Structures are given as structure tokens and as C-alpha cells.
Amino acid sequence: MGKETIPYKVLVDERVEKDLEKVPNYVVNKFLKLLDEFEKNPIQPRSGFDVKPMEGYPGNTYRLRIGKYRALYSVDNETKTVRITSVQHRGDAYK
């Protein structure tokens, strides 16, 4: 038997729901697929999802590229929690 891994709990800020109303459907669809992937491993690179750590942001903050859009999120490995804080067009994401 393989080692059981505890899934990450994925929290989505209220702001993200508003952000998703303003982005194209393909971004929303990719984002929804991403939620399942985040439960397994929120920082593992995978096909179609470009993940990078963010410098100058608090804690373990990462950005995920979805076409011209960016999802910003933080990871707490101790509590196995992912908090998604925004999904924005790349020109607005880092303000």
C-alpha cells in the first residue's frame, strides 16, 4: 500500500467569485479544473498550468497563469490549506 496523502483544503475568497464574473468562460473552466488539482498539490507544475512563486508577497504566495489571466494564491503547508485570493487579467493582477 502507498502512503496516503492528506488533500489540501482549498479556500476561495469572495473577491474571486466577483473576479470570475469578469473573465472569459475558458478561464473559469480552467480555474474549476484547477481546484481539484490544488487538493492534490497546489505548487506542482502541470501541463497547461504555469505556477511560479511570487517575490515581495507575504508568505508562500504563488501565481498561476491561465492564458492572459493570473490566479494569485497562498499555500500553508502546515495546515494543508490553499487560499485563492484573486483571478485577474495579467495587467491588473499585480497591483
VEXFIVO-982193 format. One line per 4 residues: their letters; for each residue x, y, z of N, C-alpha, C, O. Coordinates in nm, 2 decimals, padded with zeros to 4 digits. Example, Ala and Ser with C-alpha at 12.3 -4.5 7.8 and 13.67 -1.06 7.14 Angstrom:
! VEXFIVO-982193
AS> 01.32/-00.57/00.78/01.23/-00.45/00.78/01.32/-00.33/00.78/01.42/-00.33/00.85 ~ 01.28/-00.22/00.71/01.37/-00.11/00.71/01.29/00.00/00.79/01.34/00.11/00.80
***
This chain:
! VEXFIVO-982193
MGKE> 00.08/-00.12/00.00/00.00/00.00/00.00/00.09/00.13/00.00/00.19/00.13/00.07 ~ 00.04/00.22/-00.08/00.12/00.35/-00.09/00.08/00.44/00.03/-00.01/00.42/00.10 ~ 00.17/00.54/00.05/00.15/00.63/00.16/00.03/00.72/00.13/00.02/00.78/00.02 ~ -00.06/00.73/00.22/-00.18/00.82/00.20/-00.14/00.97/00.21/-00.06/01.00/00.30
TIPY> -00.18/01.05/00.12/-00.16/01.19/00.14/-00.28/01.26/00.17/-00.39/01.24/00.11 ~ -00.27/01.35/00.27/-00.39/01.43/00.31/-00.41/01.54/00.20/-00.32/01.61/00.17 ~ -00.53/01.55/00.15/-00.56/01.66/00.05/-00.55/01.80/00.11/-00.58/01.81/00.23 ~ -00.52/01.89/00.03/-00.52/02.03/00.07/-00.66/02.08/00.08/-00.74/02.04/-00.01
KVLV> -00.69/02.17/00.17/-00.83/02.23/00.17/-00.81/02.36/00.09/-00.72/02.44/00.11 ~ -00.90/02.38/-00.01/-00.89/02.49/-00.10/-01.00/02.59/-00.05/-01.12/02.56/-00.06 ~ -00.96/02.71/-00.02/-01.05/02.82/00.02/-01.05/02.93/-00.09/-00.94/02.96/-00.14 ~ -01.16/02.97/-00.13/-01.17/03.07/-00.23/-01.23/03.20/-00.17/-01.35/03.20/-00.13
DERV> -01.16/03.31/-00.18/-01.21/03.44/-00.13/-01.33/03.48/-00.20/-01.34/03.45/-00.32 ~ -01.41/03.56/-00.14/-01.53/03.62/-00.20/-01.50/03.70/-00.33/-01.57/03.70/-00.43 ~ -01.39/03.77/-00.32/-01.34/03.85/-00.43/-01.33/03.77/-00.56/-01.35/03.82/-00.67 ~ -01.28/03.64/-00.54/-01.26/03.56/-00.66/-01.39/03.53/-00.74/-01.39/03.53/-00.86
EKDL> -01.50/03.52/-00.66/-01.63/03.50/-00.73/-01.66/03.62/-00.82/-01.71/03.60/-00.93 ~ -01.63/03.74/-00.77/-01.66/03.86/-00.85/-01.56/03.87/-00.97/-01.60/03.91/-01.08 ~ -01.43/03.83/-00.94/-01.33/03.83/-01.05/-01.38/03.73/-01.16/-01.36/03.77/-01.28 ~ -01.43/03.62/-01.13/-01.47/03.52/-01.23/-01.58/03.56/-01.32/-01.60/03.51/-01.43
EKVP> -01.66/03.66/-01.27/-01.77/03.71/-01.35/-01.72/03.80/-01.46/-01.79/03.82/-01.56 ~ -01.60/03.84/-01.45/-01.54/03.94/-01.55/-01.44/03.87/-01.65/-01.39/03.94/-01.73 ~ -01.42/03.74/-01.63/-01.32/03.68/-01.72/-01.39/03.59/-01.82/-01.51/03.55/-01.80 ~ -01.33/03.55/-01.93/-01.39/03.46/-02.03/-01.42/03.32/-01.98/-01.36/03.28/-01.88
NYVV> -01.51/03.26/-02.04/-01.55/03.12/-01.99/-01.44/03.02/-01.98/-01.43/02.94/-01.89 ~ -01.35/03.03/-02.08/-01.24/02.93/-02.08/-01.15/02.95/-01.95/-01.10/02.85/-01.91 ~ -01.14/03.07/-01.90/-01.06/03.09/-01.78/-01.14/03.03/-01.66/-01.08/02.97/-01.58 ~ -01.27/03.05/-01.66/-01.35/02.99/-01.55/-01.34/02.84/-01.55/-01.32/02.78/-01.45
NKFL> -01.35/02.78/-01.67/-01.34/02.64/-01.68/-01.21/02.58/-01.64/-01.20/02.48/-01.57 ~ -01.10/02.65/-01.68/-00.97/02.60/-01.64/-00.95/02.62/-01.48/-00.89/02.54/-01.42 ~ -01.01/02.73/-01.43/-01.00/02.76/-01.29/-01.07/02.64/-01.21/-01.02/02.60/-01.11 ~ -01.19/02.60/-01.26/-01.26/02.50/-01.19/-01.19/02.36/-01.19/-01.19/02.29/-01.09
KLLD> -01.12/02.33/-01.30/-01.04/02.21/-01.31/-00.92/02.22/-01.21/-00.89/02.12/-01.15 ~ -00.87/02.34/-01.20/-00.76/02.37/-01.11/-00.79/02.34/-00.96/-00.70/02.29/-00.89 ~ -00.91/02.36/-00.92/-00.95/02.34/-00.78/-00.93/02.20/-00.74/-00.87/02.17/-00.63 ~ -00.96/02.10/-00.83/-00.94/01.96/-00.80/-00.79/01.93/-00.79/-00.74/01.86/-00.70
EFEK> -00.71/01.99/-00.88/-00.57/01.97/-00.88/-00.50/02.03/-00.75/-00.41/01.97/-00.70 ~ -00.55/02.14/-00.71/-00.49/02.21/-00.59/-00.51/02.12/-00.47/-00.43/02.12/-00.38 ~ -00.62/02.04/-00.46/-00.63/01.95/-00.35/-00.52/01.85/-00.34/-00.48/01.81/-00.23 ~ -00.47/01.81/-00.45/-00.36/01.71/-00.46/-00.22/01.78/-00.43/-00.15/01.73/-00.34
NPIQ> -00.19/01.88/-00.50/-00.06/01.95/-00.49/-00.07/02.09/-00.55/-00.07/02.10/-00.67 ~ -00.08/02.20/-00.47/-00.10/02.33/-00.53/00.02/02.40/-00.59/00.00/02.50/-00.66 ~ 00.14/02.34/-00.58/00.25/02.40/-00.64/00.33/02.32/-00.74/00.43/02.36/-00.80 ~ 00.27/02.20/-00.77/00.34/02.11/-00.87/00.31/02.17/-01.01/00.20/02.19/-01.05
PRSG> 00.42/02.18/-01.09/00.39/02.22/-01.23/00.32/02.11/-01.30/00.34/01.99/-01.28 ~ 00.23/02.15/-01.39/00.15/02.06/-01.47/00.12/02.11/-01.60/00.12/02.24/-01.62 ~ 00.09/02.03/-01.69/00.06/02.07/-01.83/-00.05/02.17/-01.84/-00.16/02.15/-01.78 ~ -00.03/02.29/-01.90/-00.13/02.39/-01.92/-00.14/02.48/-01.80/-00.22/02.58/-01.81
FDVK> -00.07/02.46/-01.69/-00.08/02.55/-01.58/00.06/02.59/-01.54/00.14/02.50/-01.49 ~ 00.10/02.71/-01.55/00.23/02.77/-01.52/00.22/02.83/-01.38/00.16/02.93/-01.36 ~ 00.29/02.77/-01.29/00.29/02.81/-01.15/00.43/02.87/-01.11/00.53/02.81/-01.14 ~ 00.43/02.99/-01.05/00.56/03.05/-01.00/00.54/03.11/-00.87/00.43/03.17/-00.84
PMEG> 00.64/03.10/-00.78/00.63/03.17/-00.65/00.65/03.32/-00.67/00.71/03.36/-00.77 ~ 00.58/03.40/-00.59/00.58/03.54/-00.60/00.68/03.60/-00.50/00.67/03.57/-00.38 ~ 00.77/03.69/-00.55/00.86/03.76/-00.46/00.80/03.89/-00.42/00.73/03.95/-00.50 ~ 00.82/03.93/-00.30/00.77/04.05/-00.25/00.63/04.04/-00.20/00.56/04.14/-00.17
YPGN> 00.57/03.92/-00.19/00.44/03.90/-00.14/00.45/03.82/-00.01/00.55/03.75/00.01 ~ 00.35/03.83/00.08/00.37/03.77/00.21/00.36/03.61/00.20/00.29/03.56/00.11 ~ 00.43/03.55/00.28/00.42/03.40/00.30/00.45/03.33/00.17/00.53/03.37/00.08 ~ 00.39/03.21/00.15/00.40/03.13/00.03/00.30/03.17/-00.07/00.20/03.10/-00.09
TYRL> 00.32/03.28/-00.14/00.22/03.33/-00.24/00.27/03.29/-00.38/00.39/03.30/-00.41 ~ 00.18/03.23/-00.46/00.21/03.19/-00.59/00.12/03.25/-00.69/00.01/03.31/-00.65 ~ 00.16/03.25/-00.82/00.07/03.29/-00.92/00.06/03.18/-01.02/00.16/03.11/-01.05 ~ -00.06/03.16/-01.08/-00.09/03.06/-01.18/-00.13/03.13/-01.30/-00.22/03.22/-01.30
RIGK> -00.07/03.10/-01.41/-00.10/03.16/-01.54/-00.21/03.08/-01.61/-00.19/02.96/-01.63 ~ -00.32/03.15/-01.65/-00.43/03.09/-01.73/-00.44/03.18/-01.85/-00.52/03.28/-01.84 ~ -00.37/03.15/-01.96/-00.37/03.25/-02.07/-00.32/03.38/-02.03/-00.21/03.40/-01.97 ~ -00.40/03.49/-02.05/-00.36/03.62/-02.02/-00.41/03.66/-01.88/-00.40/03.78/-01.84
YRAL> -00.46/03.56/-01.80/-00.51/03.58/-01.67/-00.42/03.52/-01.56/-00.34/03.42/-01.59 ~ -00.42/03.57/-01.44/-00.34/03.52/-01.33/-00.43/03.49/-01.21/-00.51/03.58/-01.17 ~ -00.41/03.38/-01.15/-00.47/03.35/-01.02/-00.36/03.36/-00.92/-00.26/03.30/-00.93 ~ -00.39/03.44/-00.81/-00.29/03.45/-00.70/-00.35/03.37/-00.58/-00.47/03.38/-00.55
YSVD> -00.26/03.30/-00.52/-00.30/03.22/-00.41/-00.18/03.20/-00.31/-00.07/03.21/-00.35 ~ -00.22/03.16/-00.19/-00.11/03.13/-00.09/-00.13/02.99/-00.04/-00.24/02.93/-00.05 ~ -00.02/02.93/00.00/-00.02/02.79/00.05/00.03/02.78/00.19/00.14/02.84/00.22 ~ -00.04/02.72/00.28/00.01/02.69/00.41/00.03/02.54/00.42/-00.07/02.46/00.44
NETK> 00.15/02.49/00.42/00.18/02.35/00.42/00.16/02.29/00.55/00.13/02.17/00.56 ~ 00.16/02.36/00.66/00.14/02.31/00.79/-00.01/02.27/00.81/-00.04/02.16/00.86 ~ -00.10/02.36/00.77/-00.24/02.33/00.78/-00.30/02.27/00.65/-00.42/02.24/00.65 ~ -00.22/02.25/00.55/-00.26/02.19/00.42/-00.38/02.27/00.37/-00.48/02.22/00.33
TVRI> -00.36/02.41/00.36/-00.46/02.50/00.31/-00.41/02.58/00.20/-00.30/02.63/00.20 ~ -00.49/02.60/00.10/-00.47/02.68/-00.02/-00.57/02.79/-00.01/-00.69/02.76/-00.01 ~ -00.53/02.92/-00.02/-00.63/03.03/-00.02/-00.61/03.11/-00.15/-00.51/03.17/-00.18 ~ -00.71/03.10/-00.24/-00.71/03.17/-00.37/-00.76/03.31/-00.34/-00.88/03.32/-00.30
TSVQ> -00.68/03.41/-00.37/-00.72/03.55/-00.34/-00.77/03.63/-00.46/-00.84/03.73/-00.44 ~ -00.73/03.60/-00.58/-00.78/03.68/-00.70/-00.75/03.60/-00.83/-00.67/03.52/-00.84 ~ -00.84/03.64/-00.92/-00.82/03.59/-01.06/-00.84/03.72/-01.15/-00.95/03.77/-01.16 ~ -00.73/03.77/-01.21/-00.73/03.89/-01.28/-00.66/03.89/-01.41/-00.58/03.80/-01.43
HRGD> -00.69/03.98/-01.50/-00.61/04.00/-01.62/-00.47/04.03/-01.58/-00.45/04.10/-01.48 ~ -00.37/03.98/-01.65/-00.23/04.00/-01.61/-00.19/04.14/-01.59/-00.11/04.17/-01.50 ~ -00.25/04.24/-01.66/-00.22/04.38/-01.64/-00.27/04.43/-01.51/-00.22/04.54/-01.46 ~ -00.37/04.37/-01.45/-00.43/04.41/-01.32/-00.39/04.33/-01.20/-00.41/04.37/-01.09
AYK> -00.34/04.21/-01.23/-00.31/04.11/-01.12/-00.21/04.15/-01.02/-00.23/04.11/-00.90 ~ -00.11/04.23/-01.05/-00.01/04.26/-00.96/-00.01/04.39/-00.89/00.09/04.44/-00.83 ~ -00.13/04.46/-00.90/-00.14/04.59/-00.84/-00.17/04.59/-00.70/-00.18/04.69/-00.63
***
